[in-house]
Amino acid sequence: MPVSHDLYQDLKCSKEEIQQKRSKDPLLDSLINKYSQADAEVVKAEDAKSSDDAVTKLKAKRLEVKDKIVRQLQLSS
């Protein structure tokens, strides 16, 4: 069964740290919301046994958003 990807573990930050930063940064908040949506789409596609190509495209979209989150966190540090 597909499971949601743990963004906080990837970022090596606690959920509390990220919540504090996103409350002060509207762009970061928006990006994390987009990441959550993209992750849910990946899980749904994997669960529905969508084509490998479709799942790969969704994962690429999720990774793109994660990269933007990383850049935004670096700017706000």
N, C-alpha and C positions, 0 to 999 in steps of 0.2 A: 504494500500500500504506500503510495507517495506521501511524503511528509513535507511540511513547510520548511524552507531554508532559514537557518538562524543567522540573521543579519548581525546581531549584536556580537556573536562569537566571531564572525568574519572581521568585524571592525575592531575586535579586541577591546571592547568597551562594555560596561555594564548598561543594562536597560535604563537605570537611573541617570547615568551620565548623559546618555543620548537624549533622554526626555528633557533634561535640564537644558541642553544645548538647543534642542528643537523648539523649546518654548521661547527662546530668545532670537531664533532665526527662522523667519517664515519660509525662506527658500528651502532650508534643510527640512523643515516640517513637511513641505509639499513633496520633496523628493522621497522622503521616507514613506509618505502615503502612496506615492507612485510605485515604490518598491514593493510595498505590501500587496498592491493590486496586481503587479506583474508576477509576484511569487504565487498568488492565488491562481492566476491564469495557468502558470506552469503546473501546479499541483492538479488542477482540474483537467488539463490536457493529458497529463500522465495517467490520471485515474481513468479517463475515458479511452485510454489506449490510442491516442491520436497518433498520426504518422510521426516517424522520427524527425522528419524535416520540420513539421509544425512545432514540435516540442523544442527542437534546437533553436528555431527562430525566437520562441518565447523566452528561452533561457538567455539568448544573446541580448534581448531587450532588457531582461532583469539585470544582467551583468552591466549593461550600459548605465542603467539607473544607479546601480551600486557604485560604479566608478565616479559618477557625479556626486554621490553622497560623500565618498572619500575625499574628493577635491574640495567640497564645501567644508568638510570638517577641518581640512588642512588650512583653509583660508581663515576660518574662525578661531583657530588655535593661537 
